[in-house]
Structure formats: C-alpha cells, structure tokens
C-alpha cells in the first residue's frame, strides 16, 4: 500500500475526500495541518456555533491507495472534477501490518489520581484493591483520558465527595466524566452532547460499565440545577455559555471548566465574573481547569 499526503483548502477537504473514495482510494483522512503547533485549532460545535464545513483552515489529506493504483492519475482526475489545481504531494510506501494490534498498542491503561483507572477492553484490569475502573475504548467521541483537559477534570472529580450529589457533564463526548462521577458515588448523573454519535457512544459506555448515568441531546436535559456542573469543551463556547452553565449550578454547588489554554484563563474568568467567581484549580501541559462555587 501507498500513502499520499497533501494540503488542501478548507472548502475542498470534504468534497475531494469523497471523490477520491469514489475513485477507489482505500481510505481518506482529513487532519489539521497545524496539529501540535501553536496554530492548532480543534474543531468544536455548540448550539448556534456549529461549523458549516467540518474541516480546519489548513487541512492535510492522508490518502491510502492499493499497490496497483496510479496515484498521480487518481489525484489529477479528482481535482479536475472539483475544478482545483493538483496540489504538491508526497508519496510513501506503507508496510503491511496488523492494524488492529497497531491501533490497540497506542492505548494503554491510564491511572488518574490515586484510584481511578481508564482501561481499554483488551487490557487486564489493574490489580489494586481500591481501583475504580472505567472500561473505555477509543471511538468516534472525544474522551479516553489521555488528553490533559480530560485528566484535569478527572483529577478534580476524584477528590470530591459525591454522596447525594447530582452531576451535569456538558459536552460529554464519550461520557468519561459522567461515568467517572458515577463510579465516584454521584447519586444522579446526566451527560449532554449536541452530537447524536457522541450520545450513542456514551450510552454504550454506560452499559459496558454498568453505570447509572443518563445521556441525551440538549433538548433532553432535565430541568433544574445540579450539585456539580462540568464542561470540558473550548474557551470560545465556554464564554458564550457562561449564563446558562452558571444557572444550572445549584446554590453551594460547583462549576468545573476545562478545554482552556493557560493564556486564555483571564478572559474565561472575566466572562463568568458576573455570575460566579472562578479560579485556576490546576494546570497540565499548558491547559487549565477552572472551578468555582455558586453562593
């Protein structure tokens, strides 16, 4: 097999991917060309803020082709149909591998704090008497415990007393934070996401872990307030959601926010100042976790 890599404009990433797949490409992946750089821009969607085009400003397409396919001809034909110039590309051989094993090898059990463990299904359970284990496989929804923002929220959750407390996980992704709250003793837990696929993934993980959380879309969120509201998304939507999220926190309850770069701390705190006083609870690899108590 061979792999092609090239950059393409945001508006062309999805249609060119479709044309290449129709022409016989084995797979096409769209990646952020600025990934792992200061210009990296994670995609997100919140009510009223959904991206019309599911791509980044600068996109890199990774195209996997069979050995018999003519890469130059295939790319030229797809670009001609779309009416764009053929981009400069690199081509490399991809050795045959057991891709399932390769993928699984990237995900090891993760210990969060003293007791909480995130364990993929193909790994043995940790041999710790007081371990609280969540079985979670990588999927379409964000949240395997490997990202600093998720770790920060999990560490905060692990240090709380959840007896008789309710929890709202806003932007639940895989459901990892909601499920952790269940494991840690929360009485009622609701996870919300705008993506139906994320809700389905969270519901599956809930069943696998035999937890009691409920998951749904925004219109399905229960009325009332929660003892803990946690939102691990990004700073821009967090700022817009300040009035709504604070209103969902019960008096004496806690609000926990992550998905915030350290340099964005002050602006997020300022956005919440009219409703609640927030402070930085912890920082991990340039990301911060903010928290506050509603009085």
Secondary structure as UniProt FT lines:
FT   STRAND          2..9
FT   HELIX           10..22
FT   TURN            23..24
FT   STRAND          27..32
FT   TURN            33..36
FT   TURN            38..39
FT   TURN            47..48
FT   STRAND          58..65
FT   TURN            67..68
FT   HELIX           71..82
FT   STRAND          90..93
FT   HELIX           99..105
FT   STRAND          110..112
FT   TURN            113..115
FT   STRAND          116..119
FT   TURN            121..122
FT   TURN            129..130
FT   STRAND          132..135
FT   HELIX           148..158
FT   TURN            163..164
FT   STRAND          166..170
FT   TURN            173..174
FT   HELIX           176..183
FT   TURN            184..185
FT   STRAND          188..192
FT   HELIX           196..208
FT   TURN            209..210
FT   STRAND          214..216
FT   HELIX           218..220
FT   STRAND          226..232
FT   HELIX           235..240
FT   HELIX           242..247
FT   STRAND          249..261
FT   HELIX           262..264
FT   HELIX           265..272
FT   TURN            273..275
FT   STRAND          279..284
FT   TURN            285..286
FT   STRAND          287..293
//
